[in-house]
Amino acid sequence: MSDINLQSEEQDILSEKCERAFLVGIQYPDMKEEEAEEHITELYSLVHTMGIEPIGHSLVKLRNPQPKYLIGTGKVEEILEEAKEVEADLIIFNDDLSPSQQRNWERNSQVTVIDRQEVILDIFADRAQTREAVLQVALARMEYSLPRLTRAWTHLSRQRGGTKGTRGEGETQLEIDRRIVLRKMDALKKELIKVQSSRAIQRKKRKARPVPTASIVGYTNAGKSSLLNTLTDSEVLAEDKLFATLDPTTRKVKLPLGQELLVTDTVGFIRKLPHSLVEAFKSTLEETVMADFLVHVLDGSNPEVLDHYKATMAVLGELGVNDKPTITVFNKLDKFQDDLIHKQMLQNEFPDALFISLHERLGLEELVKALEQKLSHTFQTEEYLFPHTRHDLVSLLHREAQILETEYLEAGTKVIAKVPIHLAAKLENYTFDF
């Protein structure tokens, strides 16, 4: 895609321009102060992940959002004074700002002002590695930036007229820039279709040999990549950072009873994950949609773990897979096993959940047994006798099942196979007890 320069504005990383950030959290009437502080703590982690130093914050109690600045003008002056005192060159809101609110803040403060959405988009842009991830993030950032063009440029009101008699009154620079962005977005979408079709072919090849699949999902930094590494003895990037993984990685694991399982690590979720990113990453998240079951990993030591669970389930709901068979796993047991009240609360809330520590390798045997049990509900071994007139069904098994034995008899074709449960129900009239 040589006509699209993804190393310029689409990869324009904010951390290369700003160094010191002042954070602003909002506490609404239905929020406890501890919850609002936890949201600010998470924003600190996000900003660190950006590569910018957060140097202070203000928590604003807000009854009703205000149209001009989101918060009241009195608080605006307080925040600007605090940000100036600590020499911040960036102000970050933990809530979404409208394009007009963002413009108003920047005109008043004379520093860059962004919201949580832009923080996450910036992190994704910095961490995207594969062609597909780079394209997806570039598209999401353009969709976010399109209504904010007047904030990004100072010359947009100027007219570009033509020689008299050759052009009309001319276009505003804003119209020109808008047309350029829309053209680039169209090009990105076309390129994404090509890349995604390649992924679909890879997925089809995997399905040609029907090995059960599981997707590891969960809140960012819960230990998903570490779990994949542990199960498959691989070395997928596993950092103690938010969004260490953007691209899905699939590895094969052979379980003790001999079953094979394809396990995919997916991008971590987070509360208030921008909808544009959910949409942009739907192609890579299709690995989750297509999986036979999910392994939902949570950081059991985090006091906000229930909120993290709800945030992940909300994104899974957007993908239409929140009712898929799931193994719920609380990781980092070594950090909370002595907190009996917290652990009992989790056990009461999730009676079927597993408690593990990947760091200390605790509870892994129980997890492997749970995987084996899920597989027993996904495939079943059947023996069939198909008449010579039903070679189509033999071909169907070759496409969608794992053939263990084939024998040609006078009465028909004998096949022993591991069959997906949905297919076994369709072929039950041909089962045979040899």
FILOKE-145659 format. One record per residue (C-alpha): residue number from 1; x, y, z. Coordinates in Angstrom, 2 decimals, padded with zeros to 5 digits. Layout:
BEGIN
- num/px/py/pz
- NUM/X/Y/Z
...
end
This chain:
BEGIN
- num/px/py/pz
- 1/000.00/000.00/000.00
- 2/002.62/002.46/-001.11
- 3/000.16/005.34/-001.54
- 4/-000.64/005.40/002.19
- 5/002.11/006.69/004.45
- 6/001.46/004.98/007.77
- 7/004.64/006.37/009.26
- 8/003.40/009.97/009.20
- 9/000.21/011.31/010.74
- 10/-001.34/007.86/011.22
- 11/001.66/006.84/013.34
- 12/002.00/010.28/014.95
- 13/002.83/009.21/018.49
- 14/001.92/011.83/021.10
- 15/004.72/010.82/023.47
- 16/007.22/012.21/020.95
- 17/005.72/015.69/021.47
- 18/004.75/015.80/025.16
- 19/006.59/014.80/028.33
- 20/004.58/015.79/031.42
- 21/000.87/015.14/031.84
- 22/-001.67/016.43/034.35
- 23/-004.64/014.08/034.72
- 24/-008.29/014.97/035.30
- 25/-010.76/012.44/036.68
- 26/-014.53/012.87/036.91
- 27/-016.60/011.59/039.82
- 28/-020.27/011.43/038.90
- 29/-023.06/011.26/041.53
- 30/-023.46/007.49/041.14
- 31/-019.72/006.83/041.74
- 32/-017.98/006.29/045.04
- 33/-014.79/008.25/045.57
- 34/-012.76/005.00/045.78
- 35/-014.07/003.98/042.35
- 36/-013.20/007.35/040.84
- 37/-009.69/007.15/042.35
- 38/-009.25/003.64/040.92
- 39/-010.16/004.97/037.48
- 40/-007.49/007.67/037.89
- 41/-004.97/005.01/038.97
- 42/-005.72/003.09/035.78
- 43/-005.26/006.28/033.76
- 44/-001.82/006.69/035.41
- 45/-000.94/003.21/034.10
- 46/-002.20/004.05/030.62
- 47/-000.18/007.27/030.53
- 48/002.96/005.44/031.73
- 49/002.37/002.93/028.93
- 50/002.27/005.86/026.48
- 51/005.76/006.82/027.62
- 52/004.66/010.08/029.25
- 53/005.22/011.03/032.89
- 54/001.99/011.74/034.83
- 55/002.90/014.44/037.35
- 56/-000.35/015.03/039.20
- 57/-004.10/014.82/039.00
- 58/-007.34/016.48/040.01
- 59/-010.58/014.66/040.79
- 60/-013.65/016.72/039.88
- 61/-017.04/015.95/041.43
- 62/-019.54/016.61/038.65
- 63/-023.32/016.58/038.98
- 64/-024.16/017.56/035.39
- 65/-021.79/017.73/032.39
- 66/-021.31/021.26/031.05
- 67/-021.38/021.83/027.27
- 68/-018.36/024.15/026.98
- 69/-015.65/022.43/029.06
- 70/-017.46/019.34/030.44
- 71/-016.85/020.84/033.91
- 72/-017.65/024.26/035.39
- 73/-015.52/027.32/034.60
- 74/-014.41/027.67/038.22
- 75/-012.88/024.19/038.16
- 76/-011.35/024.91/034.76
- 77/-009.31/027.77/036.23
- 78/-008.24/025.60/039.19
- 79/-007.01/022.82/036.90
- 80/-005.18/025.21/034.59
- 81/-003.41/026.73/037.60
- 82/-002.43/023.31/038.97
- 83/-001.20/022.14/035.56
- 84/000.85/025.33/035.16
- 85/002.44/024.92/038.60
- 86/003.77/021.45/037.72
- 87/004.80/022.61/034.20
- 88/002.55/020.13/032.41
- 89/002.57/020.26/028.61
- 90/-000.40/017.89/028.35
- 91/-003.78/017.65/030.12
- 92/-005.57/014.29/029.96
- 93/-009.22/013.69/030.84
- 94/-010.35/010.26/031.97
- 95/-013.72/010.90/030.27
- 96/-014.56/011.55/026.64
- 97/-014.38/015.15/025.47
- 98/-016.46/016.32/022.51
- 99/-014.52/017.97/019.66
- 100/-015.78/021.41/020.71
- 101/-014.86/020.83/024.38
- 102/-011.37/019.76/023.33
- 103/-010.96/022.90/021.20
- 104/-012.19/025.12/024.05
- 105/-009.72/023.59/026.50
- 106/-006.77/023.96/024.13
- 107/-007.63/027.59/023.31
- 108/-007.85/028.39/027.02
- 109/-004.84/026.41/028.22
- 110/-002.46/026.79/025.25
- 111/-001.34/023.17/025.83
- 112/-002.41/019.90/024.26
- 113/-005.59/018.45/025.79
- 114/-006.72/014.89/025.09
- 115/-009.16/012.37/026.50
- 116/-008.98/008.69/027.45
- 117/-009.95/007.57/023.95
- 118/-006.97/009.35/022.43
- 119/-004.66/007.84/025.06
- 120/-005.74/004.32/024.12
- 121/-005.54/005.05/020.40
- 122/-002.02/006.43/020.88
- 123/-000.92/003.30/022.77
- 124/-002.36/001.07/020.08
- 125/-000.58/003.09/017.38
- 126/002.72/002.74/019.23
- 127/002.32/-001.00/019.80
- 128/000.87/-002.13/016.46
- 129/003.35/-004.50/014.79
- 130/001.69/-006.46/012.01
- 131/000.32/-004.88/008.85
- 132/-003.25/-005.60/009.90
- 133/-002.90/-004.03/013.33
- 134/-001.21/-000.93/011.87
- 135/-004.03/-000.53/009.34
- 136/-006.75/-001.08/011.95
- 137/-005.29/001.48/014.35
- 138/-004.69/004.02/011.59
- 139/-008.33/003.71/010.53
- 140/-009.61/004.07/014.11
- 141/-007.44/007.15/014.69
- 142/-008.66/008.80/011.50
- 143/-012.28/008.15/012.42
- 144/-011.60/009.74/015.81
- 145/-009.73/012.71/014.30
- 146/-012.14/013.52/011.47
- 147/-014.54/015.66/013.56
- 148/-011.54/017.23/015.29
- 149/-009.75/018.63/012.24
- 150/-010.38/022.21/013.33
- 151/-008.58/021.44/016.54
- 152/-005.60/019.89/014.78
- 153/-004.89/022.78/012.41
- 154/-004.74/026.55/012.87
- 155/-005.08/027.52/009.20
- 156/-008.36/025.81/008.40
- 157/-010.46/028.92/007.94
- 158/-008.29/030.26/005.13
- 159/-009.71/030.11/001.61
- 160/-007.86/028.62/-001.31
- 161/-009.32/030.35/-004.33
- 162/-008.23/029.98/-007.92
- 163/-007.37/032.25/-010.78
- 164/-010.36/034.33/-011.72
- 165/-012.50/032.47/-014.20
- 166/-010.89/029.08/-013.51
- 167/-012.35/028.28/-010.07
- 168/-015.24/029.23/-007.91
- 169/-014.92/030.94/-004.57
- 170/-012.60/028.17/-003.50
- 171/-012.64/025.58/-000.75
- 172/-011.84/026.11/002.89
- 173/-008.69/024.34/004.04
- 174/-010.97/022.33/006.35
- 175/-012.87/020.95/003.36
- 176/-009.62/020.04/001.64
- 177/-008.22/018.33/004.73
- 178/-011.50/016.51/005.31
- 179/-011.49/015.20/001.74
- 180/-007.88/014.03/002.12
- 181/-008.69/012.14/005.33
- 182/-011.80/010.53/003.82
- 183/-009.77/009.42/000.79
- 184/-007.12/007.88/003.05
- 185/-009.81/006.14/005.10
- 186/-011.24/004.58/001.93
- 187/-007.77/003.38/000.93
- 188/-007.20/001.92/004.41
- 189/-010.49/000.04/004.28
- 190/-009.62/-001.47/000.89
- 191/-006.20/-002.54/002.13
- 192/-007.74/-004.03/005.27
- 193/-010.10/-006.15/003.16
- 194/-007.07/-007.66/001.37
- 195/-005.24/-008.40/004.63
- 196/-008.34/-009.80/006.30
- 197/-009.04/-012.11/003.35
- 198/-005.55/-013.52/003.84
- 199/-006.36/-014.15/007.52
- 200/-009.62/-015.86/006.49
- 201/-007.66/-018.21/004.24
- 202/-005.32/-019.10/007.13
- 203/-008.32/-019.74/009.37
- 204/-009.92/-021.95/006.70
- 205/-006.73/-024.01/006.45
- 206/-006.77/-024.54/010.22
- 207/-010.40/-025.60/010.09
- 208/-009.59/-028.08/007.32
- 209/-007.94/-030.17/010.02
- 210/-010.59/-029.95/012.71
- 211/-008.66/-029.28/015.90
- 212/-010.73/-027.69/018.71
- 213/-009.97/-024.04/019.37
- 214/-009.98/-021.87/022.49
- 215/-009.46/-018.11/022.78
- 216/-007.89/-016.49/025.83
- 217/-009.77/-013.27/026.63
- 218/-009.73/-010.82/029.51
- 219/-008.87/-007.41/030.83
- 220/-005.54/-006.00/029.75
- 221/-002.53/-007.10/031.83
- 222/-004.38/-010.02/033.45
- 223/-001.81/-012.59/032.27
- 224/-003.26/-013.86/028.98
- 225/000.03/-014.01/027.08
- 226/001.75/-015.61/030.07
- 227/-000.95/-018.28/030.13
- 228/-000.43/-019.02/026.42
- 229/003.33/-019.29/027.01
- 230/002.80/-021.65/029.94
- 231/000.35/-023.92/028.13
- 232/002.32/-024.15/024.89
- 233/005.94/-023.66/026.02
- 234/006.17/-020.73/023.60
- 235/007.59/-017.24/023.99
- 236/004.83/-014.83/023.06
- 237/005.58/-011.28/024.24
- 238/004.37/-011.03/027.85
- 239/005.07/-007.68/029.50
- 240/003.78/-006.13/032.70
- 241/002.20/-003.37/030.63
- 242/-001.24/-002.54/029.35
- 243/-001.95/-003.79/025.82
- 244/001.26/-005.79/025.43
- 245/-000.58/-007.89/022.83
- 246/-002.51/-006.41/019.90
- 247/-002.25/-009.18/017.33
- 248/-003.78/-012.59/017.96
- 249/-001.22/-015.38/018.34
- 250/-002.29/-019.00/017.91
- 251/-000.31/-021.94/019.29
- 252/-001.03/-025.66/019.51
- 253/-001.05/-027.43/022.86
- 254/-001.10/-031.18/023.35
- 255/-002.93/-032.15/026.52
- 256/-001.94/-035.12/028.73
- 257/-004.70/-037.38/027.37
- 258/-003.45/-036.81/023.84
- 259/-005.99/-034.25/022.64
- 260/-004.76/-031.34/020.56
- 261/-006.03/-027.81/021.13
- 262/-005.36/-024.56/019.28
- 263/-005.14/-021.68/021.76
- 264/-005.27/-018.02/020.67
- 265/-004.12/-015.03/022.71
- 266/-006.16/-011.89/021.94
- 267/-005.94/-008.15/022.56
- 268/-006.74/-007.16/026.13
- 269/-009.94/-005.30/026.91
- 270/-010.37/-002.29/029.16
- 271/-013.24/-000.22/030.52
- 272/-014.40/002.45/028.10
- 273/-012.57/000.74/025.23
- 274/-013.30/003.03/022.26
- 275/-016.05/001.56/020.11
- 276/-014.02/002.39/017.00
- 277/-011.29/000.02/018.22
- 278/-013.78/-002.77/018.86
- 279/-015.05/-002.25/015.32
- 280/-011.54/-001.94/013.86
- 281/-010.30/-005.09/015.58
- 282/-013.35/-007.20/014.81
- 283/-011.42/-009.12/012.15
- 284/-008.71/-010.15/014.61
- 285/-011.31/-010.68/017.32
- 286/-013.06/-013.10/014.96
- 287/-010.66/-015.65/016.44
- 288/-012.73/-015.23/019.60
- 289/-016.01/-015.51/017.71
- 290/-014.89/-018.68/015.92
- 291/-013.45/-020.43/019.01
- 292/-015.17/-023.49/020.45
- 293/-014.82/-022.03/023.95
- 294/-013.17/-019.17/025.83
- 295/-010.70/-018.97/028.70
- 296/-011.49/-015.74/030.56
- 297/-008.42/-014.66/032.55
- 298/-008.75/-012.11/035.36
- 299/-006.22/-010.54/037.72
- 300/-007.71/-011.82/040.98
- 301/-005.45/-009.56/043.04
- 302/-006.91/-006.37/041.59
- 303/-009.53/-004.77/043.87
- 304/-011.49/-003.72/040.75
- 305/-011.58/-007.28/039.36
- 306/-015.41/-007.37/039.25
- 307/-015.46/-004.18/037.17
- 308/-012.82/-005.72/034.90
- 309/-015.04/-008.78/034.49
- 310/-018.01/-006.57/033.53
- 311/-015.91/-004.54/031.08
- 312/-014.69/-007.69/029.32
- 313/-018.20/-009.16/029.19
- 314/-019.47/-005.90/027.67
- 315/-016.96/-006.16/024.80
- 316/-017.73/-009.86/024.34
- 317/-021.39/-008.86/024.20
- 318/-020.58/-006.43/021.37
- 319/-018.97/-009.36/019.54
- 320/-021.98/-011.58/020.26
- 321/-020.01/-014.23/022.17
- 322/-020.80/-013.45/025.81
- 323/-022.77/-016.71/026.09
- 324/-020.04/-018.95/024.61
- 325/-018.81/-021.83/026.86
- 326/-016.17/-020.31/029.13
- 327/-013.57/-021.31/031.72
- 328/-013.16/-018.44/034.19
- 329/-009.65/-018.20/035.64
- 330/-008.44/-015.89/038.41
- 331/-004.69/-015.42/037.98
- 332/-002.06/-014.02/040.40
- 333/-003.28/-016.18/043.30
- 334/000.11/-015.67/044.99
- 335/-000.82/-012.01/045.49
- 336/-004.20/-012.55/047.19
- 337/-004.34/-016.09/048.60
- 338/-003.77/-014.74/052.13
- 339/-006.65/-012.27/051.75
- 340/-009.32/-014.80/052.74
- 341/-012.22/-012.32/052.57
- 342/-011.35/-011.26/049.01
- 343/-010.81/-014.84/047.86
- 344/-014.07/-016.02/049.47
- 345/-015.93/-013.18/047.75
- 346/-014.61/-014.32/044.37
- 347/-015.45/-017.96/045.12
- 348/-018.99/-017.00/046.09
- 349/-019.42/-014.86/042.98
- 350/-017.83/-017.42/040.64
- 351/-018.30/-020.90/042.16
- 352/-016.99/-022.70/039.05
- 353/-013.92/-020.50/038.59
- 354/-010.32/-021.71/038.86
- 355/-007.63/-019.96/040.94
- 356/-004.09/-020.09/039.59
- 357/-000.73/-018.35/039.79
- 358/001.27/-018.46/036.58
- 359/004.18/-016.86/038.41
- 360/004.26/-019.61/041.07
- 361/002.79/-022.31/038.75
- 362/-000.13/-022.97/041.11
- 363/-003.40/-024.54/039.97
- 364/-002.19/-025.45/036.49
- 365/-003.17/-029.12/036.78
- 366/-006.77/-028.12/037.53
- 367/-006.74/-025.79/034.53
- 368/-005.49/-028.53/032.19
- 369/-008.21/-030.86/033.47
- 370/-010.80/-028.15/032.80
- 371/-009.51/-027.80/029.24
- 372/-009.76/-031.57/028.74
- 373/-013.29/-031.53/030.10
- 374/-014.30/-028.75/027.72
- 375/-012.84/-030.74/024.83
- 376/-014.93/-033.76/025.80
- 377/-018.00/-031.58/025.31
- 378/-016.75/-030.30/021.95
- 379/-015.85/-033.52/020.09
- 380/-016.96/-037.09/020.52
- 381/-015.64/-040.33/019.02
- 382/-018.17/-042.14/016.85
- 383/-018.22/-045.21/014.61
- 384/-020.20/-045.02/011.38
- 385/-021.24/-047.30/008.54
- 386/-022.17/-045.33/005.43
- 387/-023.83/-047.04/002.43
- 388/-021.93/-046.86/-000.86
- 389/-024.42/-044.27/-002.08
- 390/-023.41/-041.77/000.65
- 391/-019.82/-040.93/-000.24
- 392/-020.86/-037.30/000.32
- 393/-021.11/-037.99/004.06
- 394/-017.67/-039.61/004.10
- 395/-016.33/-036.49/002.37
- 396/-018.11/-034.33/004.94
- 397/-016.33/-036.15/007.77
- 398/-012.99/-035.69/006.03
- 399/-013.67/-031.94/005.90
- 400/-015.10/-031.37/009.37
- 401/-013.97/-034.25/011.60
- 402/-010.75/-035.99/012.56
- 403/-010.65/-039.39/010.85
- 404/-009.15/-042.11/013.04
- 405/-009.82/-045.17/010.88
- 406/-011.42/-045.96/007.50
- 407/-012.32/-049.45/006.21
- 408/-014.19/-050.40/003.05
- 409/-016.66/-053.24/003.67
- 410/-019.17/-055.03/001.50
- 411/-022.02/-053.27/003.31
- 412/-020.46/-049.81/003.01
- 413/-017.68/-047.60/004.34
- 414/-016.75/-047.93/008.01
- 415/-015.40/-044.73/009.56
- 416/-014.21/-044.07/013.11
- 417/-013.80/-040.34/013.74
- 418/-013.70/-037.58/016.34
- 419/-016.73/-035.56/015.36
- 420/-017.94/-032.10/016.44
- 421/-021.08/-032.50/018.54
- 422/-023.23/-030.49/016.13
- 423/-022.19/-032.81/013.27
- 424/-022.61/-035.97/015.35
- 425/-026.28/-035.07/015.87
- 426/-026.80/-034.87/012.10
- 427/-025.16/-038.27/011.47
- 428/-026.67/-040.24/014.34
- 429/-028.69/-042.43/011.91
- 430/-025.42/-043.84/010.54
- 431/-023.76/-044.78/013.84
- 432/-022.94/-048.44/014.12
- 433/-021.69/-050.64/016.95
- 434/-019.11/-052.91/015.37
end
